[in-house]
Amino acid sequence: MRVVIAGGHGKIALRLERLLAAGGHEPVGVIRRPEQEADLREAGARAVVLDLESASVGEVAAALEGADAAVFAAGAGPGSGADRKDTVDRAAAVLFADAAEAAGVRRFLLVSSMGADAEHRGDEIFDAYLRAKGAADDSVRARPGLDWTILRPGMLTDDAGKGLVRLEASTGRGPIPRDDVAAVLAELLETPATAGLTLELISGSTPVTVAVRDVAGN
């Protein structure tokens, strides 16, 4: 399975690329800076250098050509202002979805955030982030041309993953290691029956494979 991942040098994306490569898949990471390519090679992924804040739909669609799935795992990151929350967390996600449709890539995973809501109130940077993520979620959910799944993790940590999670439509707040987010994404890619679901994710007591199987109704 060829999987193109936006935000390919991110902490979740690099973990996902390693898992996919270890599973015999072909991960491709979309990155902004050529100097990041070495990290992707180390993770077993091929790199495509492309700035999603300035690229056209056609350019991104070319990177997605022939893919079996697309994963949007990009983010403006800590220290960015409200403007970049909009251009990356919303607009780049919408662009990536537009490009997936143009390239005929139906399977689409979007890494969102717990609490994402386009109507969220507040003037802080995090409020702008939640609005941007919520607007991106709404855009993706409105697309019949995509078999989408939206994953909304809780508070991300760099703790070692335990492979034990709680994955439901609503979980309540809690932490989740990035290792386990990547493991859930990898499992979702293997489970097309999760299309059309918006899922929250925190640490829990259920093995990842069982948690994904349960939400898929298998």
Secondary structure by P-SEA (a helix, b strand, c coil): cbbbbcccccaaaaaaaaaaaaacbbbbbbbccccaaaaaaaacbbbbbcccccccaaaaaaaacccccccccccccccccaaaaaacccaaaaaaaaaaaaacccbbbbbcccccccccccccaaaaaaaaaaaaaaaaaaccccbbbbbbbccccccccccbbbbcccccbbbbbaaaaaaaaaaaaaccccccbbbbbccccccaaaaaaaaacc
